[in-house]
Amino acid sequence: MERGDIGSWIGGPLPSDTTYRGQRMGLPENGPGSMAATWRRVVALFVDWLTAGMVARLLIDGSNPRGQSLMTMAIFAAEVILLTWLMQASFGQRLVGIRVIGLAGRLGIVACVVRTLLICLLIPAIIWDTDGRGLHDRAVGSAVVRG
């Protein structure tokens, strides 16, 4: 995501003394610990959702599509909450080499629950600031960085 990307209006333009995403948070410009690229986050989300859907399909027969959709959402939320809390990354995030960090220290279970519930609402996840942090990350003081 660059300065002109859609959704990046929340934080306004980058201050003149800021040259890259994450600089204001003290993150490196490149390499491990730098802000994760948007494409990595989208691929991770897709992998997590696809995995949850496959597990739901195993648990609920195809004659109940509404039940399968609800089960997919529940499995997705449980997977993201638990793995983010325990390992700082969901299954999909691990595959693409990114992780979730707390800016004030490791994220606790409550922060992981709030963050994931906001992702499930989708709107907070598709609106981000100039540093590349979605509303769900801003709400709990987290950032998604390269692993």
N, CA, C and O of each residue as an XYZ file, in Angstrom:
588
protein
N       0.837     -1.175      0.000
C       0.000      0.000      0.000
C       0.881      1.237      0.000
O       1.826      1.341      0.782
N       0.576      2.135     -0.849
C       1.305      3.391     -0.925
C       0.411      4.520     -0.463
O      -0.751      4.293     -0.124
N       0.927      5.713     -0.444
C       0.205      6.870      0.077
C      -1.162      7.076     -0.556
O      -2.091      7.484      0.141
N      -1.321      6.815     -1.828
C      -2.573      7.098     -2.508
C      -3.565      5.939     -2.516
O      -4.616      6.058     -3.145
N      -3.276      4.822     -1.845
C      -4.165      3.672     -1.884
C      -5.517      3.984     -1.269
O      -5.634      4.805     -0.359
N      -6.523      3.315     -1.781
C      -7.867      3.460     -1.251
C      -7.863      2.991      0.200
O      -7.190      2.009      0.514
N      -8.560      3.630      1.057
C      -8.643      3.236      2.451
C      -7.567      3.841      3.326
O      -7.654      3.735      4.549
N      -6.563      4.466      2.756
C      -5.450      4.969      3.551
C      -5.680      6.378      4.066
O      -4.750      7.005      4.573
N      -6.870      6.880      3.951
C      -7.181      8.257      4.317
C      -7.302      8.479      5.819
O      -7.270      9.631      6.253
N      -7.438      7.446      6.626
C      -7.680      7.636      8.054
C      -6.571      8.414      8.737
O      -6.848      9.350      9.487
N      -5.353      8.055      8.499
C      -4.251      8.736      9.145
C      -3.822      9.992      8.420
O      -2.904     10.681      8.863
N      -4.474     10.299      7.309
C      -4.078     11.454      6.516
C      -2.801     11.152      5.766
O      -2.325     10.016      5.779
N      -2.239     12.153      5.113
C      -0.984     11.926      4.400
C       0.153     11.689      5.385
O       0.099     12.121      6.536
N       1.174     10.999      4.916
C       2.339     10.784      5.775
C       2.965     12.126      6.120
O       3.125     12.977      5.245
N       3.323     12.328      7.390
C       4.002     13.576      7.750
C       5.281     13.737      6.940
O       5.869     12.750      6.498
N       5.707     14.964      6.748
C       6.865     15.233      5.906
C       8.141     14.577      6.428
O       9.054     14.305      5.648
N       8.221     14.318      7.741
C       9.415     13.681      8.295
C       9.308     12.151      8.289
O      10.198     11.475      8.804
N       8.233     11.595      7.715
C       8.035     10.152      7.641
C       8.230      9.701      6.205
O       7.605     10.238      5.291
N       9.091      8.721      6.004
C       9.396      8.283      4.645
C       8.848      6.897      4.311
O       8.823      6.522      3.138
N       8.403      6.119      5.318
C       7.884      4.778      5.035
C       6.841      4.390      6.078
O       6.776      4.966      7.164
N       6.018      3.386      5.714
C       4.992      2.893      6.629
C       5.641      2.234      7.834
O       6.573      1.443      7.688
N       5.155      2.557      9.019
C       5.667      1.960     10.242
C       6.744      2.777     10.925
O       7.122      2.480     12.058
N       7.239      3.797     10.255
C       8.314      4.606     10.840
C       7.850      5.276     12.138
O       8.599      5.329     13.113
N       6.628      5.782     12.148
C       6.103      6.449     13.351
C       5.963      5.494     14.527
O       5.922      5.932     15.676
N       5.890      4.201     14.256
C       5.771      3.204     15.321
C       7.130      2.635     15.709
O       7.216      1.780     16.591
N       8.178      3.098     15.065
C       9.521      2.619     15.372
C       9.864      1.295     14.716
O      10.783      0.603     15.156
N       9.139      0.937     13.672
C       9.407     -0.318     12.971
C      10.428     -0.089     11.871
O      10.539      1.021     11.351
N      11.182     -1.136     11.507
C      12.163     -0.973     10.428
C      11.481     -0.780      9.080
O      10.311     -1.128      8.916
N      12.206     -0.232      8.127
C      11.657      0.013      6.794
C      11.497     -1.280      5.997
O      10.515     -1.442      5.274
N      12.448     -2.193      6.124
C      12.453     -3.447      5.375
C      12.812     -4.604      6.286
O      13.316     -4.409      7.393
N      12.546     -5.814      5.806
C      12.948     -7.013      6.515
C      12.011     -7.390      7.648
O      10.931     -6.814      7.782
N      12.421     -8.364      8.472
C      11.590     -8.806      9.587
C      11.232     -7.642     10.516
O      12.085     -6.824     10.863
N       9.989     -7.585     10.902
C       9.529     -6.523     11.785
C       9.001     -5.299     11.062
O       8.440     -4.406     11.696
N       9.172     -5.237      9.728
C       8.624     -4.115      8.959
C       7.154     -4.406      8.656
O       6.713     -5.553      8.734
N       6.405     -3.370      8.313
C       4.983     -3.532      8.028
C       4.771     -4.532      6.891
O       5.474     -4.494      5.881
N       3.808     -5.417      7.064
C       3.503     -6.429      6.055
C       2.789     -5.793      4.865
O       1.985     -4.874      5.022
N       3.092     -6.289      3.699
C       2.438     -5.808      2.476
C       0.963     -6.218      2.480
O       0.596     -7.252      3.038
N       0.140     -5.403      1.859
C      -1.300     -5.661      1.810
C      -1.595     -7.004      1.152
O      -2.481     -7.727      1.607
N      -0.879     -7.348      0.102
C      -1.153     -8.611     -0.590
C      -0.934     -9.799      0.325
O      -1.672    -10.780      0.240
N       0.058     -9.738      1.197
C       0.308    -10.844      2.136
C      -0.864    -10.997      3.106
O      -1.290    -12.110      3.415
N      -1.372     -9.871      3.575
C      -2.500     -9.907      4.507
C      -3.742    -10.486      3.841
O      -4.468    -11.267      4.457
N      -3.992    -10.112      2.590
C      -5.167    -10.607      1.863
C      -5.037    -12.108      1.611
O      -6.000    -12.852      1.798
N      -3.862    -12.553      1.192
C      -3.648    -13.982      0.949
C      -3.823    -14.763      2.255
O      -4.447    -15.824      2.257
N      -3.289    -14.259      3.345
C      -3.431    -14.933      4.645
C      -4.898    -15.050      5.042
O      -5.333    -16.102      5.510
N      -5.652    -13.986      4.860
C      -7.078    -14.006      5.179
C      -7.805    -15.040      4.322
O      -8.634    -15.796      4.830
N      -7.499    -15.074      3.035
C      -8.113    -16.040      2.126
C      -7.793    -17.472      2.561
O      -8.684    -18.320      2.582
N      -6.544    -17.749      2.906
C      -6.144    -19.095      3.345
C      -6.881    -19.477      4.622
O      -7.383    -20.595      4.738
N      -6.950    -18.556      5.580
C      -7.642    -18.849      6.836
C      -9.124    -19.122      6.596
O      -9.686    -20.051      7.175
N      -9.761    -18.313      5.741
C     -11.185    -18.498      5.462
C     -11.433    -19.805      4.708
O     -12.380    -20.529      5.015
N     -10.597    -20.104      3.736
C     -10.731    -21.339      2.967
C     -10.552    -22.561      3.872
O     -11.300    -23.532      3.758
N      -9.580    -22.516      4.756
C      -9.339    -23.611      5.694
C     -10.532    -23.802      6.617
O     -10.969    -24.931      6.844
N     -11.065    -22.697      7.156
C     -12.230    -22.781      8.031
C     -13.427    -23.362      7.277
O     -14.186    -24.154      7.835
N     -13.595    -22.975      6.025
C     -14.689    -23.508      5.209
C     -14.566    -25.004      4.975
O     -15.564    -25.725      4.998
N     -13.346    -25.472      4.750
C     -13.137    -26.911      4.536
C     -13.436    -27.697      5.808
O     -14.045    -28.765      5.745
N     -13.017    -27.185      6.950
C     -13.303    -27.861      8.223
C     -14.809    -27.865      8.489
O     -15.358    -28.876      8.927
N     -15.476    -26.745      8.228
C     -16.929    -26.667      8.420
C     -17.640    -27.668      7.524
O     -18.617    -28.290      7.941
N     -17.165    -27.827      6.309
C     -17.780    -28.773      5.371
C     -17.659    -30.203      5.898
O     -18.552    -31.024      5.685
N     -16.558    -30.497      6.584
C     -16.396    -31.830      7.176
C     -17.341    -32.043      8.350
O     -17.781    -33.165      8.603
N     -17.656    -30.965      9.069
C     -18.478    -31.082     10.272
C     -19.979    -31.007     10.009
O     -20.767    -31.580     10.762
N     -20.382    -30.309      8.952
C     -21.805    -30.124      8.655
C     -22.064    -30.562      7.226
O     -21.330    -30.193      6.309
N     -23.126    -31.361      7.042
C     -23.416    -31.803      5.678
C     -23.888    -30.631      4.823
O     -24.332    -29.608      5.344
N     -23.789    -30.792      3.522
C     -24.077    -29.725      2.574
C     -25.539    -29.336      2.469
O     -25.860    -28.371      1.776
N     -26.443    -30.057      3.136
C     -27.870    -29.736      3.043
C     -28.250    -28.532      3.898
O     -29.383    -28.056      3.828
N     -27.325    -28.043      4.695
C     -27.609    -26.897      5.568
C     -26.589    -25.786      5.299
O     -25.668    -25.599      6.094
N     -26.737    -25.042      4.189
C     -25.734    -24.023      3.846
C     -25.628    -22.899      4.880
O     -24.537    -22.378      5.115
N     -26.742    -22.526      5.495
C     -26.678    -21.469      6.521
C     -25.877    -21.944      7.734
O     -25.059    -21.204      8.280
N     -26.119    -23.167      8.139
C     -25.364    -23.734      9.260
C     -23.889    -23.858      8.933
O     -23.029    -23.638      9.785
N     -23.608    -24.210      7.692
C     -22.215    -24.337      7.260
C     -21.538    -22.971      7.255
O     -20.372    -22.864      7.635
N     -22.245    -21.927      6.834
C     -21.681    -20.572      6.835
C     -21.387    -20.097      8.257
O     -20.331    -19.522      8.522
N     -22.322    -20.339      9.163
C     -22.108    -19.951     10.563
C     -20.963    -20.733     11.183
O     -20.172    -20.193     11.955
N     -20.885    -22.015     10.835
C     -19.793    -22.848     11.353
C     -18.456    -22.366     10.794
O     -17.457    -22.347     11.514
N     -18.427    -21.979      9.526
C     -17.194    -21.452      8.923
C     -16.731    -20.210      9.678
O     -15.549    -20.082      9.997
N     -17.658    -19.293      9.964
C     -17.305    -18.071     10.697
C     -16.793    -18.405     12.098
O     -15.810    -17.823     12.557
N     -17.459    -19.338     12.775
C     -17.034    -19.716     14.132
C     -15.651    -20.359     14.123
O     -14.823    -20.060     14.984
N     -15.399    -21.234     13.164
C     -14.092    -21.890     13.070
C     -13.016    -20.871     12.719
O     -11.928    -20.886     13.294
N     -13.321    -19.986     11.775
C     -12.377    -18.931     11.410
C     -12.019    -18.096     12.641
O     -10.841    -17.868     12.916
N     -13.017    -17.648     13.369
C     -12.776    -16.804     14.550
C     -11.962    -17.556     15.598
O     -11.008    -17.008     16.150
N     -12.323    -18.787     15.871
C     -11.593    -19.569     16.882
C     -10.139    -19.771     16.477
O      -9.235    -19.626     17.300
N      -9.915    -20.106     15.210
C      -8.551    -20.331     14.721
C      -7.709    -19.064     14.826
O      -6.581    -19.100     15.320
N      -8.253    -17.956     14.365
C      -7.496    -16.705     14.375
C      -7.238    -16.236     15.807
O      -6.129    -15.807     16.126
N      -8.244    -16.312     16.665
C      -8.069    -15.890     18.063
C      -6.990    -16.722     18.739
O      -6.034    -16.176     19.289
N      -7.141    -18.031     18.699
C      -6.208    -18.901     19.424
C      -4.784    -18.843     18.874
O      -3.827    -18.733     19.641
N      -4.640    -18.917     17.556
C      -3.293    -18.918     16.999
C      -2.614    -17.551     17.107
O      -1.400    -17.479     17.295
N      -3.385    -16.473     16.990
C      -2.786    -15.150     17.180
C      -2.339    -14.983     18.616
O      -1.264    -14.444     18.878
N      -3.154    -15.440     19.545
C      -2.811    -15.332     20.962
C      -1.599    -16.203     21.315
O      -0.698    -15.759     22.027
N      -1.582    -17.434     20.816
C      -0.520    -18.368     21.185
C       0.765    -18.207     20.378
O       1.863    -18.353     20.915
N       0.624    -17.901     19.064
C       1.796    -17.915     18.190
C       2.014    -16.620     17.424
O       2.908    -16.546     16.581
N       1.215    -15.599     17.703
C       1.305    -14.299     17.033
C       0.978    -14.351     15.553
O       1.276    -13.400     14.829
N       0.373    -15.437     15.079
C       0.021    -15.536     13.664
C      -0.994    -16.645     13.465
O      -0.903    -17.707     14.081
N      -1.959    -16.387     12.600
C      -2.905    -17.431     12.212
C      -2.201    -18.394     11.255
O      -1.050    -18.181     10.875
N      -2.907    -19.445     10.879
C      -2.358    -20.422      9.941
C      -1.951    -19.750      8.631
O      -0.837    -19.947      8.147
N      -2.855    -18.960      8.063
C      -2.563    -18.268      6.803
C      -1.430    -17.271      6.933
O      -0.602    -17.154      6.030
N      -1.379    -16.554      8.041
C      -0.300    -15.595      8.257
C       1.048    -16.297      8.335
O       2.042    -15.793      7.813
N       1.086    -17.444      8.978
C       2.338    -18.213      9.034
C       2.803    -18.597      7.637
O       3.987    -18.504      7.313
N       1.841    -19.036      6.807
C       2.195    -19.472      5.454
C       2.809    -18.360      4.614
O       3.704    -18.616      3.809
N       2.333    -17.118      4.793
C       2.854    -16.020      3.976
C       3.950    -15.226      4.687
O       4.441    -14.235      4.146
N       4.336    -15.646      5.884
C       5.473    -15.040      6.561
C       5.193    -13.709      7.255
O       6.037    -12.813      7.255
N       4.001    -13.583      7.846
C       3.692    -12.372      8.611
C       3.207    -12.755      9.999
O       2.864    -13.911     10.250
N       3.181    -11.773     10.902
C       2.706    -12.028     12.260
C       2.103    -10.753     12.835
O       2.295     -9.659     12.305
N       1.373    -10.920     13.925
C       0.712     -9.801     14.589
C       1.500     -9.477     15.853
O       1.767    -10.353     16.676
N       1.866     -8.213     15.993
C       2.575     -7.792     17.201
C       1.744     -6.741     17.927
O       0.982     -5.995     17.313
N       1.904     -6.700     19.233
C       1.318     -5.626     20.016
C       2.349     -4.523     20.123
O       3.524     -4.797     20.366
N       1.931     -3.286     19.948
C       2.885     -2.178     20.004
C       3.355     -1.898     21.417
O       4.400     -1.280     21.621
N       2.570     -2.361     22.410
C       2.941     -2.151     23.813
C       3.301     -3.476     24.477
O       3.270     -3.575     25.704
N       3.639     -4.482     23.701
C       3.951     -5.806     24.237
C       3.055     -6.853     23.589
O       2.218     -6.530     22.746
N       3.232     -8.077     23.980
C       2.465     -9.196     23.398
C       0.962     -8.992     23.598
O       0.525     -8.540     24.656
N       0.174     -9.331     22.571
C      -1.283     -9.205     22.659
C      -1.850    -10.264     23.589
O      -1.474    -11.434     23.517
N      -2.754     -9.848     24.460
C      -3.448    -10.775     25.342
C      -4.653    -11.374     24.645
O      -4.987    -10.998     23.521
N      -5.302    -12.306     25.318
C      -6.450    -12.998     24.729
C      -7.602    -12.042     24.444
O      -8.275    -12.186     23.423
N      -7.847    -11.072     25.318
C      -8.951    -10.131     25.095
C      -8.693     -9.301     23.837
O      -9.603     -9.102     23.031
N      -7.479     -8.823     23.663
C      -7.137     -8.058     22.465
C      -7.292     -8.918     21.214
O      -7.762     -8.432     20.186
N      -6.906    -10.183     21.289
C      -7.049    -11.085     20.139
C      -8.517    -11.320     19.805
O      -8.886    -11.395     18.633
N      -9.357    -11.438     20.836
C     -10.798    -11.628     20.610
C     -11.388    -10.386     19.955
O     -12.104    -10.493     18.959
N     -11.096     -9.214     20.501
C     -11.632     -7.967     19.948
C     -11.163     -7.782     18.511
O     -11.961     -7.459     17.631
N      -9.878     -7.984     18.273
C      -9.313     -7.822     16.932
C      -9.997     -8.755     15.935
O     -10.354     -8.333     14.835
N     -10.179    -10.007     16.311
C     -10.789    -10.984     15.411
C     -12.266    -10.687     15.174
O     -12.744    -10.820     14.047
N     -12.985    -10.295     16.193
C     -14.397     -9.953     16.001
C     -14.538     -8.765     15.051
O     -15.464     -8.722     14.241
N     -13.632     -7.814     15.149
C     -13.666     -6.678     14.226
C     -13.333     -7.116     12.799
O     -13.902     -6.588     11.844
N     -12.423     -8.072     12.646
C     -12.126     -8.612     11.319
C     -13.382     -9.285     10.752
O     -13.689     -9.139      9.568
N     -14.101    -10.017     11.601
C     -15.326    -10.695     11.150
C     -16.389     -9.696     10.691
O     -17.228    -10.036      9.857
N     -16.368     -8.482     11.215
C     -17.288     -7.441     10.755
C     -16.865     -6.864      9.416
O     -17.650     -6.165      8.775
N     -15.649     -7.138      8.981
C     -15.042     -6.775      7.705
C     -14.749     -5.290      7.537
O     -13.642     -4.943      7.127
N     -15.687     -4.400      7.832
C     -15.462     -2.975      7.590
C     -14.182     -2.471      8.267
O     -13.385     -1.805      7.606
N     -13.949     -2.759      9.556
C     -12.707     -2.268     10.164
C     -11.451     -2.799      9.489
O     -10.414     -2.136      9.503
N     -11.532     -3.974      8.904
C     -10.345     -4.572      8.283
C     -10.027     -3.987      6.913
O      -8.885     -4.073      6.461
N     -11.016     -3.392      6.240
C     -10.745     -2.862      4.900
C     -10.516     -1.357      4.891
O     -10.328     -0.760      3.831
N     -10.532     -0.757      6.050
C     -10.219      0.671      6.167
C      -8.948      0.766      6.997
O      -8.898      0.283      8.128
N      -7.920      1.392      6.428
C      -6.652      1.439      7.139
C      -6.066      2.842      7.107
O      -6.527      3.720      6.378
N      -5.027      3.021      7.929
C      -4.366      4.325      8.002
C      -3.131      4.342      7.103
O      -2.852      3.372      6.400
N      -2.410      5.434      7.133
C      -1.246      5.585      6.250
C      -0.098      4.638      6.600
O       0.810      4.441      5.793
N      -0.135      4.055      7.796
C       0.881      3.078      8.162
C       0.494      1.661      7.744
O       1.286      0.732      7.902
N      -0.715      1.489      7.212
C      -1.158      0.175      6.795
C      -1.867     -0.599      7.889
O      -2.053     -1.809      7.764
N      -2.263      0.066      8.948
C      -2.971     -0.593     10.050
C      -4.473     -0.398      9.877
O      -4.955      0.727      9.738
N      -5.206     -1.514      9.888
C      -6.659     -1.446      9.815
C      -7.236     -0.954     11.133
O      -6.541     -0.889     12.147
N      -8.519     -0.607     11.101
C      -9.175     -0.165     12.332
C      -9.110     -1.233     13.412
O      -9.023     -0.911     14.597
N      -9.150     -2.496     13.019
C      -9.063     -3.579     14.003
C      -7.699     -3.587     14.691
O      -7.613     -3.892     15.880
N      -6.638     -3.256     13.962
C      -5.305     -3.174     14.572
C      -5.174     -1.924     15.450
O      -4.589     -1.974     16.532
N      -5.714     -0.827     14.982
C      -5.652      0.410     15.764
C      -6.427      0.268     17.073
O      -6.010      0.794     18.104
N      -7.558     -0.445     17.029
C      -8.412     -0.592     18.217
C      -7.705     -1.319     19.343
O      -7.963     -1.032     20.512
N      -6.823     -2.248     19.028
C      -6.166     -3.034     20.070
C      -4.671     -2.734     20.187
O      -3.974     -3.362     20.983
N      -4.179     -1.780     19.400
C      -2.763     -1.421     19.474
C      -1.834     -2.477     18.899
O      -0.799     -2.796     19.485
N      -2.213     -3.019     17.744
C      -1.380     -4.040     17.108
C      -0.968     -3.605     15.707
O      -1.462     -2.608     15.178
N      -0.069     -4.359     15.127
C       0.375     -4.148     13.758
C       0.725     -5.493     13.156
O       1.177     -6.392     13.864
N       0.521     -5.639     11.863
C       0.890     -6.869     11.162
C       2.212     -6.608     10.451
O       2.325     -5.720      9.607
N       3.205     -7.407     10.819
C       4.559     -7.188     10.316
C       5.095     -8.448      9.638
O       4.559     -9.543      9.806
N       6.150     -8.265      8.881
C       6.836     -9.407      8.276
C       7.493    -10.231      9.367
O       8.039     -9.700     10.333
N       7.427    -11.539      9.188
C       7.935    -12.454     10.205
C       9.391    -12.557     10.199
O       9.961    -13.293     11.005
